[in-house]
Amino acid sequence: MKKHIYIYSPSGAVRDKAAFKRGVARLHALGHDVELDSAVLTSYQRFSGDDDTRLAAIHRAASSKADVALISRGGYGLTRILPGIHYKKVAKAIEQGMLFVGISDFTAFQSAVLAKTGAITWAGPALCEGFGVGCKPGLAAGLDNATANAPDEIMEACFDDVIRGQGEGTGWRQHREASPNAVDSRAAGHGGTFTIHDAKLWGGNLTVLTSLLGTPYFPDIKGGILFLEDVAEHPYRIERMLTQLLYAGVLKRQKAIVLGQFTEFKLVPHDRGFKLQTVIEWLQQHIKIPVLTNLPYGHVATKVLLPVGASVDLAIENRDAMLFWGHV
């Protein structure tokens, strides 16, 4: 089923033009019509255009009548233009069926749209890092060209399900360290099995989300399921941000915390055993709600798509977890 996909750049400038071209070509190969925003490759300082240019790109995307509005890449830039977004225009486009999809810095847009309108957006790939992947020199040894340069099959399958209206949920297995008792005291005596019903799914990039705390663009979600991921942040920085959310009362108001992929950080000798699992155990000791791990979402090739702002059910059986949202 052919879809109309609008590519725009609301954050950082596209530096990897080859990845951009590969991404567009891949979407064409999958049978979609791809429309490029007039400023999609604009560059101003580190941004994809000045603030007015990027705001106009968002509004053109909302007015494009496309099936999907897909960002070219993340980076930084959305937080500084949140006051200028026409949220009613974005919400109207979503009401008419448009899917806004992105990752990383896009968390700022998604959080603001949720806070201002309650509309649902999708955490998923960006064009360049999702569909425009290609092997670096030397990494393709022993692989044919198609295998070496193909986007992740699971990511593409999830994207395809969502844009065709067939995506209803996702499942994964938690890290081995996540015992039922550590995940949730309620699981004790029940074989590590429990279900959370009718909770709003929200979150995204931890750094971006934390930066919105105390602003009108931070969603006021009670009884939700908060999912988090990040890249190139040392575990102590992750803990510091979680501490801020904890002391602000955000975490205790949720029904569950779901941790995705935290990647590309480097431990150092003076950490002396302090690692990401240390942070997870610390968090589990400080809140009385389930803390789940290993959600396949983040700055990784294999990622699912998640409806930010949708009502979901979460089912746990020992290490296995399932999120259900039905047709969104």
Salt bridges, closest charged atoms under 4 A:
ASP33 OD1 - LYS2 NZ 3.88
GLU35 OE1 - HIS4 NE2 2.73
ASP37 OD1 - ARG60 NE 2.73
ASP51 OD1 - ARG54 NH2 2.57
ASP51 OD1 - ARG80 NE 2.95
GLU129 OE1 - LYS303 NZ 2.93
GLU156 OE2 - ARG26 NE 2.66
ASP160 OD1 - ARG164 NE 2.46
GLU168 OE2 - HIS327 NE2 2.74
ASP184 OD2 - ARG186 NE 2.76
ASP220 OD1 - LYS222 NZ 3.15
GLU229 OE1 - HIS299 ND1 2.88
GLU233 OE1 - ARG237 NH1 3.83
ASP271 OD2 - HIS234 NE2 2.91
ASP313 OD1 - HIS197 ND1 3.74
ASP320 OD1 - ARG173 NE 2.84
